[in-house]
C-alpha cells in the first residue's frame, strides 16, 4: 500500500532550537536514496509533541516537495484531541501527503467506542489512507485485535503500525482484519514479515537503510536464511538505538555519521557519553562507522 520500508524521520533543529528545514530536506533525500519507500513525518521519532502546528505543516510540505515524486509521505497528525487531529489532517491533506499516521489518543484513556469515533472523525477529513499507530508502551491503551477490527470498518483506515511484540496479536491482525500490518519497532521487522506484514515503519533505516532493504528483498525472494543473517548482523544497531528513549540515540548516531540534525527539544536531552559509546561501537560493528570519535 505505502511500500515496504518507511522511515519515521527525525526532525532536525538548529542551534537556537528552531526547525532546520534544509537539513530535513537533505535527510529525506538520504532516506529515500538508501532504500526507504516512504517517510513518516512528525511521528514519535520526529518529536511531534514539541512541534507547533506551523512547524508540522512546514515539514509535511517540505517532504512532499523533496521526495514526493519518489516516495510516499505519511503525515503524523494524531493527537489526544480529536478536533486538533481533524484540523491537522485536513491541512496536511491540502499539502498533498499520501497518508496519515494517527496514534491511539493518549492520556485521557478513552474506551474503545471513543477511540473508534476519534478515528471516524479524522477519517472524514480525508479520502486518503489512515495508519493506526498502536503503541501501548507510550499511550497506555493497547488496541486489541477486536478493536482494530472495528477500526478496519472505517473505509480509509487501511493499516496499522503495530509497536507491540505480541505475535498472536500481529497474526490476528493479518487473519481477522483487512488492515495492512507494519512492524512498529525495528526488532519486529523480520518476525512480522514472517507473519504476513507488508513491512515496517522503522528508525534504524536512518543509519543502515541499505542493509534493511537487503533484508526485505532477500525475504521477498524466499531466502529466509539470508534475511535472518542480515537481521542478526543488525541486532547490535537495533539494541544500541534502544539504549535510551527514542529519538535520542538515532540523533546521536546520525551526528556520528556526519548528518547535521542538531539536538533535541526538552524534555528530551542529548545522549550521555556512556550511551554515545554504545551507539558508536554498534555502528562500527555494523561497518557503517570506522574509528569514530565521540
Secondary structure, 3 states (H helix, E strand, C coil): CCCCEEEECCCCECCCCCECHHHHHHHHHHHHHCCCCEEEECCCCCCHHHCCHHHHHHHHHHHHHHHCCCCEEEEECCCCCHHHHHHHHHHHHHHCCCEEEEECCCCCCCCHHHHHHHHHHHHCCCCCEEEEEECHHHHCCCCCHHHHHHHHCCCCEEEEEECCCCHHHHHHHHHHCCCEEEECCHHHHHHHHHHCCCEEEECCHHHHHHHHHHHHHHHHCCCHHHHHHHHHHHHHHHHHCCCCCCCHHHHHHHHHCCCCCCCCCCCCCCCCHHHHHHHHHHHHHCCCCCCCCC
